[in-house]
Amino acid sequence: MTGSFYDVIILGAGPAGLQAAIHAARRKVSVLVIGQPSKSSAYKAHIENFCCTANQSGKEMLELGRAKAVEDGAEFLEQDVMSIGAGDDHYLVETAGGEKLKAQSLILAMGISRNKLGLSGEKELVGRGVSYCVDCDGPFFKNEPVAVIGSGSAAAGAALTMLFYASAVHLVCDTLDVDGYLSEKLHESEVKLHEGRKVTRILGEDAVSGLELDDGTKLDLAGVFIELGAKGAVDFAGRLGILLDETMKYIAVNRKQETNLPGVYAAGDICGPPWQVAKSVGEGCVAGIEAASYAAGRKRAGRDNG
Ligand SMILES: Cc1cc2nc3c(=O)[nH]c(=O)nc-3n(C[C@H](O)[C@H](O)[C@H](O)COP(=O)(O)OP(=O)(O)OC[C@H]3O[C@@H](n4cnc5c(N)ncnc54)[C@H](O)[C@@H]3O)c2cc1C
């Protein structure tokens, strides 16, 4: 990375984020893409219905997209974003590796998380102790014991957040997969780490009463947070005041891919179905052009006033 203040920061390195990066960078603004191509929905897919590829592997397509974005001037940071916020005249982005970055404009292209645990009881107990969103439901578990399940940055961040509310916080994961900075914060905290363990059962009839692990351990709990992906649309939206659409699952945007916040755009699966590469790159193109134009306008206004 060459700096900490970018004209445009794009969250997500899937088809939407890559196309946004290409269109923004070609307009001569500074662009940083934060995200991991290997975590894109397209990475393990064979893309069979996109007009410009013939049964191409998603991995190959993402590699080509990234190379093109770099050629056009975009920079890349392969990390997860943990939080976004608003400063006086810019947006703030903090990554799981502890980087603190600023941007005139943001493009949210983080896709969707389809990850469920798939255990019996999970679906039935959603809203009755099982949750997929600490930012939404964390405060309901004041002074109660909870567990977070997951091994990535979303899970680690969720466990640390729950320390503000819960009487005890367990983190259950197979192999912890987070950057050094976050791992350090976790190990220094009071989170009880159950590494190398799998959950075999969610306990409880009408509401969650605990978890059973594969070594026979039983944890008595009031809440279970399933965090198997990175932080997604709803988490960020809730924190920054971005409006969701009528389903309350996706970011609401207009035809310019603008959200309700000035300078914040969204593109791809995060804006809702159909979950397709063609739609994602189309929206990414529009978001890239609009974000670059917004950032360039802000810079011009700054120069005229200064
Ligand atoms: C098995 C499978 C087969 C598919 N087949 C097809 C097909 O044939 N044709 C088709 O058109 N579509 C297909 N799709 C759908 C297609 O892959 C998606 O529509 C497309 O990848 C969406 O692009 P996106 O950029 O919006 O999100 P994604 O490609 O999911 O990319 C999201 C990006 O955001 C990043 N990210 C997430 N959270 C964070 C965070 N907190 N901080 C930083 N980065 C973050 C991820 O690391 C990733 O880089 C398939 C999907 C699957 C799962």
The ligand as an SDF file (V2000), in Angstrom:
LIG
                    3D

 53 58  0  0  0  0  0  0  0  0999 V2000
  -21.1230  -22.7940   -6.3240 C   0  0  0  0  0  0  0  0  0  0  0  0
  -21.4630  -21.5030   -7.0200 C   0  0  0  0  0  0  0  0  0  0  0  0
  -21.6340  -21.5030   -8.3980 C   0  0  0  0  0  0  0  0  0  0  0  0
  -21.9370  -20.3160   -9.0570 C   0  0  0  0  0  0  0  0  0  0  0  0
  -22.1040  -20.3460  -10.4180 N   0  0  0  0  0  0  0  0  0  0  0  0
  -22.3850  -19.1850  -11.0760 C   0  0  0  0  0  0  0  0  0  0  0  0
  -22.5350  -19.1660  -12.5090 C   0  0  0  0  0  0  0  0  0  0  0  0
  -22.3770  -20.1700  -13.2010 O   0  0  0  0  0  0  0  0  0  0  0  0
  -22.8340  -17.9760  -13.0990 N   0  0  0  0  0  0  0  0  0  0  0  0
  -22.9840  -16.8070  -12.3950 C   0  0  0  0  0  0  0  0  0  0  0  0
  -23.2140  -15.7680  -12.9850 O   0  0  0  0  0  0  0  0  0  0  0  0
  -22.8540  -16.8070  -11.0340 N   0  0  0  0  0  0  0  0  0  0  0  0
  -22.5690  -17.9420  -10.3660 C   0  0  0  0  0  0  0  0  0  0  0  0
  -22.4390  -17.9370   -8.9850 N   0  0  0  0  0  0  0  0  0  0  0  0
  -22.6850  -16.6660   -8.2630 C   0  0  0  0  0  0  0  0  0  0  0  0
  -21.5090  -15.7020   -8.3600 C   0  0  0  0  0  0  0  0  0  0  0  0
  -20.3290  -16.3460   -7.9270 O   0  0  0  0  0  0  0  0  0  0  0  0
  -21.7970  -14.4560   -7.5120 C   0  0  0  0  0  0  0  0  0  0  0  0
  -22.9900  -13.8680   -7.9660 O   0  0  0  0  0  0  0  0  0  0  0  0
  -20.6640  -13.4170   -7.5900 C   0  0  0  0  0  0  0  0  0  0  0  0
  -19.4270  -13.9550   -7.2090 O   0  0  0  0  0  0  0  0  0  0  0  0
  -20.9840  -12.2230   -6.7200 C   0  0  0  0  0  0  0  0  0  0  0  0
  -19.9570  -11.2900   -6.8060 O   0  0  0  0  0  0  0  0  0  0  0  0
  -19.6990  -10.2290   -5.6380 P   0  0  0  0  0  0  0  0  0  0  0  0
  -18.4700   -9.4900   -6.0570 O   0  0  0  0  0  0  0  0  0  0  0  0
  -20.9260   -9.4790   -5.3590 O   0  0  0  0  0  0  0  0  0  0  0  0
  -19.4110  -11.1010   -4.3180 O   0  0  0  0  0  0  0  0  0  0  0  0
  -18.3370  -12.2350   -4.0840 P   0  0  0  0  0  0  0  0  0  0  0  0
  -17.8450  -12.7870   -5.3670 O   0  0  0  0  0  0  0  0  0  0  0  0
  -18.9180  -13.1840   -3.1180 O   0  0  0  0  0  0  0  0  0  0  0  0
  -17.1050  -11.4700   -3.4280 O   0  0  0  0  0  0  0  0  0  0  0  0
  -17.1990  -10.9320   -2.1430 C   0  0  0  0  0  0  0  0  0  0  0  0
  -15.8320  -10.3910   -1.7470 C   0  0  0  0  0  0  0  0  0  0  0  0
  -15.9800   -9.6230   -0.5600 O   0  0  0  0  0  0  0  0  0  0  0  0
  -14.9780   -9.9960    0.3600 C   0  0  0  0  0  0  0  0  0  0  0  0
  -15.4440   -9.6860    1.7090 N   0  0  0  0  0  0  0  0  0  0  0  0
  -16.5200  -10.1830    2.3860 C   0  0  0  0  0  0  0  0  0  0  0  0
  -16.5920   -9.6400    3.6080 N   0  0  0  0  0  0  0  0  0  0  0  0
  -15.5300   -8.7940    3.7040 C   0  0  0  0  0  0  0  0  0  0  0  0
  -15.0480   -7.9400    4.7220 C   0  0  0  0  0  0  0  0  0  0  0  0
  -15.6490   -7.8410    5.9090 N   0  0  0  0  0  0  0  0  0  0  0  0
  -13.9340   -7.2270    4.4780 N   0  0  0  0  0  0  0  0  0  0  0  0
  -13.2980   -7.2990    3.2730 C   0  0  0  0  0  0  0  0  0  0  0  0
  -13.7110   -8.0850    2.2630 N   0  0  0  0  0  0  0  0  0  0  0  0
  -14.8220   -8.8050    2.4860 C   0  0  0  0  0  0  0  0  0  0  0  0
  -14.7170  -11.4740    0.0890 C   0  0  0  0  0  0  0  0  0  0  0  0
  -13.4490  -11.8380    0.6120 O   0  0  0  0  0  0  0  0  0  0  0  0
  -14.7850  -11.4730   -1.4460 C   0  0  0  0  0  0  0  0  0  0  0  0
  -13.5430  -11.0600   -1.9550 O   0  0  0  0  0  0  0  0  0  0  0  0
  -22.1080  -19.1030   -8.3170 C   0  0  0  0  0  0  0  0  0  0  0  0
  -21.9190  -19.1170   -6.9290 C   0  0  0  0  0  0  0  0  0  0  0  0
  -21.6110  -20.2920   -6.2740 C   0  0  0  0  0  0  0  0  0  0  0  0
  -21.4220  -20.2720   -4.7790 C   0  0  0  0  0  0  0  0  0  0  0  0
  1  2  1  0
  2  3  1  0
  2 52  2  0
  3  4  2  0
  4  5  1  0
  4 50  1  0
  5  6  2  0
  6  7  1  0
  6 13  1  0
  7  8  2  0
  7  9  1  0
  9 10  1  0
 10 11  2  0
 10 12  1  0
 12 13  2  0
 13 14  1  0
 14 15  1  0
 14 50  1  0
 15 16  1  0
 16 17  1  0
 16 18  1  0
 18 19  1  0
 18 20  1  0
 20 21  1  0
 20 22  1  0
 22 23  1  0
 23 24  1  0
 24 25  2  0
 24 26  1  0
 24 27  1  0
 27 28  1  0
 28 29  2  0
 28 30  1  0
 28 31  1  0
 31 32  1  0
 32 33  1  0
 33 34  1  0
 33 48  1  0
 34 35  1  0
 35 36  1  0
 35 46  1  0
 36 37  1  0
 36 45  1  0
 37 38  2  0
 38 39  1  0
 39 40  1  0
 39 45  2  0
 40 41  1  0
 40 42  2  0
 42 43  1  0
 43 44  2  0
 44 45  1  0
 46 47  1  0
 46 48  1  0
 48 49  1  0
 50 51  2  0
 51 52  1  0
 52 53  1  0
M  END
$$$$
